[in-house]
Amino acid sequence: MFSKARRSFGISIGILLLGFMAIGFALVYRVMRDRPEPTIVAEVTIPVRAEVVSALVSDGAINVTYMIDGITTLALFDQATGTMTREVVIGAE
C-alpha cells in the first residue's frame, strides 16, 4: 500500500513540476515576444569630403569610421536620434 501511495505521490509531483515549467516558459516567451524593436535612425551627418571606411551598429550606437584629408576619424552617433555623441581622431597617415 505504501509503494502505491509513493508512486501516486511521485506522479502528481512530476505533473506539478511540469506545469510550473510550462508557466515559466510561457512567461519568458511573452516577455521576449512583446519587447519593442529598437529604433535606428535612417541617416547620420558626416563632413562633406569624408570617405566612409566602415559603419556599424552596436550597443545602442552607430559607429562610423571615415577618412578626410588623410586623417582617420571614428564618429559615434546615438542610435535613436542620430546626434553625434563622440568623435575620436584615430591618427594621421
matplotlib code that plots the C-alpha trace (Angstrom):
import matplotlib.pyplot as plt

x = [0.0, 2.9, 4.5, 1.3, 1.0, 4.6, 4.1, 1.0, 2.8, 5.7, 3.4, 1.5, 4.7, 6.1, 2.9, 3.1, 6.7, 5.9, 3.1, 5.4, 8.0, 5.3, 4.2, 7.8, 8.4, 5.2, 6.2, 9.6, 8.1, 5.7, 8.4, 10.7, 7.9, 6.5, 9.8, 9.7, 12.2, 15.0, 14.7, 17.5, 17.9, 17.9, 20.8, 23.7, 25.7, 29.4, 31.7, 31.3, 34.6, 34.7, 35.2, 33.4, 35.7, 33.2, 29.8, 28.2, 25.5, 26.4, 25.3, 22.9, 25.4, 26.2, 29.9, 31.2, 34.8, 35.7, 38.8, 39.2, 42.4, 44.4, 43.1, 41.0, 38.2, 35.7, 32.3, 29.8, 26.2, 23.2, 21.1, 17.7, 18.3, 21.3, 23.1, 26.9, 27.9, 31.6, 34.3, 37.7, 40.7, 42.4, 45.5, 47.1, 48.7]
y = [0.0, 2.4, 1.7, 2.6, 5.8, 6.7, 6.1, 8.2, 11.0, 10.8, 11.1, 14.0, 15.9, 15.2, 16.7, 19.7, 20.4, 20.1, 22.6, 25.1, 24.7, 25.3, 28.5, 29.7, 29.1, 30.9, 33.9, 34.1, 33.8, 36.6, 38.9, 38.3, 38.5, 41.8, 43.6, 46.5, 46.6, 49.2, 52.3, 53.1, 56.4, 56.4, 58.7, 60.5, 63.5, 63.5, 66.1, 66.8, 65.5, 62.4, 58.9, 56.3, 53.4, 51.4, 51.8, 49.5, 49.5, 48.1, 48.7, 51.5, 53.5, 53.9, 53.8, 55.4, 55.4, 57.9, 59.5, 63.1, 64.7, 61.6, 61.7, 58.7, 59.6, 57.5, 59.2, 57.7, 58.6, 57.9, 55.1, 56.6, 60.3, 60.3, 63.0, 62.7, 61.8, 61.5, 61.9, 60.3, 61.0, 57.7, 59.0, 60.7, 58.8]
z = [0.0, 0.8, -2.6, -4.4, -2.4, -3.1, -6.8, -6.9, -5.0, -7.4, -10.5, -9.0, -8.1, -11.6, -13.2, -10.8, -11.8, -15.5, -15.0, -13.2, -16.0, -18.7, -16.9, -16.6, -20.4, -21.2, -19.1, -20.7, -24.2, -23.5, -22.2, -25.1, -27.7, -26.5, -26.5, -29.0, -31.8, -31.2, -33.3, -35.6, -37.3, -41.1, -41.7, -39.9, -40.9, -41.6, -43.2, -46.9, -48.3, -45.9, -47.3, -45.2, -44.3, -42.2, -40.4, -37.9, -35.2, -31.8, -28.2, -29.0, -31.0, -34.7, -35.3, -38.5, -39.4, -42.1, -43.7, -44.5, -45.8, -44.7, -41.1, -39.9, -37.5, -35.6, -35.0, -32.5, -33.1, -30.9, -32.5, -31.7, -32.5, -34.9, -32.9, -32.6, -29.1, -29.6, -32.2, -31.9, -34.2, -34.8, -36.5, -39.5, -42.3]

ax = plt.figure().add_subplot(projection="3d")
ax.plot(x, y, z, "-o")
ax.set_aspect("equal")
plt.show()
